[in-house]
């Protein structure tokens, strides 16, 4: 596993395995709507004079890793994500929930 040297990368981790390398974006969430956790996909950054918001782009990384407030975690391939702003972790993503 590798970690970017700066915070300007669009991913947080790199996973190295037999087939190559894949980029991972890590998100945390405690927000719940209708009983399901919601993870924001956009990235907000900048400095004192300028704030930039970047919407989800599936070409920025291969995996989205989400840790929820109850310690459940999901590892979702970006090819399965159609949202641009936020992701509701309901039935559609249950198969990507990691087991203990």
C-alpha positions as CSV (number, residue, x, y, z in Angstrom):
1,X,0.0,0.0,0.0
2,X,1.2,3.5,-0.7
3,X,0.1,7.0,0.4
4,X,0.4,10.2,-1.7
5,X,3.1,12.6,-0.8
6,X,0.8,15.7,-1.1
7,X,-2.8,16.4,-0.4
8,X,-3.4,17.5,-4.0
9,X,-3.9,13.9,-5.3
10,X,-7.5,12.8,-6.1
11,X,-7.0,9.6,-4.2
12,X,-5.9,8.7,-0.6
13,X,-4.2,5.3,-1.0
14,X,-2.7,3.0,-3.6
15,X,-3.3,-0.7,-3.3
16,X,-0.6,-2.8,-4.9
17,X,-1.4,-6.4,-5.8
18,X,-0.4,-9.1,-8.3
19,X,-2.3,-7.5,-11.2
20,X,-1.0,-4.0,-10.6
21,X,-2.0,-1.0,-8.6
22,X,-5.3,0.7,-7.9
23,X,-6.2,4.1,-6.4
24,X,-8.5,4.4,-3.4
25,X,-10.5,7.4,-2.1
26,X,-11.4,7.2,1.6
27,X,-14.6,8.8,3.0
28,X,-16.2,8.7,6.4
29,X,-19.8,9.4,7.3
30,X,-22.1,9.7,10.3
31,X,-24.9,11.2,8.2
32,X,-28.1,9.1,8.0
33,X,-31.2,9.5,5.9
34,X,-34.1,7.1,6.0
35,X,-32.1,4.7,8.0
36,X,-29.1,4.5,5.5
37,X,-25.7,6.2,5.7
38,X,-24.9,8.8,3.1
39,X,-21.4,9.5,2.0
40,X,-20.6,12.8,0.2
41,X,-18.6,12.2,-3.0
42,X,-17.5,15.7,-3.7
43,X,-14.1,17.0,-2.5
44,X,-13.8,20.5,-1.1
45,X,-10.4,22.2,-0.7
46,X,-8.5,25.4,-1.3
47,X,-7.0,28.1,0.8
48,X,-8.0,31.3,2.6
49,X,-8.9,33.2,-0.6
50,X,-10.3,30.4,-2.7
51,X,-12.4,27.3,-2.1
52,X,-12.8,24.7,-4.8
53,X,-15.4,21.9,-5.0
54,X,-14.7,18.9,-7.2
55,X,-17.5,16.5,-8.1
56,X,-17.1,12.8,-8.2
57,X,-15.3,11.6,-11.3
58,X,-14.9,7.8,-11.7
59,X,-11.6,8.2,-13.5
60,X,-9.9,9.7,-10.4
61,X,-9.7,6.4,-8.6
62,X,-10.8,2.8,-8.9
63,X,-12.2,2.2,-5.4
64,X,-14.3,4.2,-2.9
65,X,-13.7,3.0,0.7
66,X,-16.4,4.3,3.1
67,X,-16.3,4.0,6.9
68,X,-19.7,4.7,8.6
69,X,-20.4,5.9,12.1
70,X,-21.3,2.4,13.3
71,X,-17.9,1.1,12.1
72,X,-19.3,-0.7,9.1
73,X,-17.2,-0.3,6.0
74,X,-17.8,-0.5,2.2
75,X,-15.3,-1.0,-0.6
76,X,-17.1,0.0,-3.8
77,X,-15.7,0.0,-7.3
78,X,-16.1,3.4,-9.0
79,X,-17.6,1.6,-12.0
80,X,-20.7,0.9,-9.9
81,X,-21.2,4.6,-8.8
82,X,-23.6,6.7,-10.9
83,X,-24.0,9.6,-8.4
84,X,-22.0,12.8,-8.6
85,X,-22.7,14.5,-5.2
86,X,-23.5,11.8,-2.6
87,X,-24.0,8.1,-2.2
88,X,-26.7,6.4,-0.1
89,X,-25.4,3.2,1.3
90,X,-28.6,1.2,1.0
91,X,-29.5,-2.1,-0.6
92,X,-27.8,-1.3,-3.9
93,X,-24.3,-1.3,-2.2
94,X,-24.9,-4.0,0.4
95,X,-22.8,-6.5,-1.6
96,X,-19.8,-4.2,-1.1
97,X,-20.1,-4.1,2.7
98,X,-17.0,-5.6,4.3
99,X,-17.4,-8.3,6.8
100,X,-15.7,-8.3,10.2
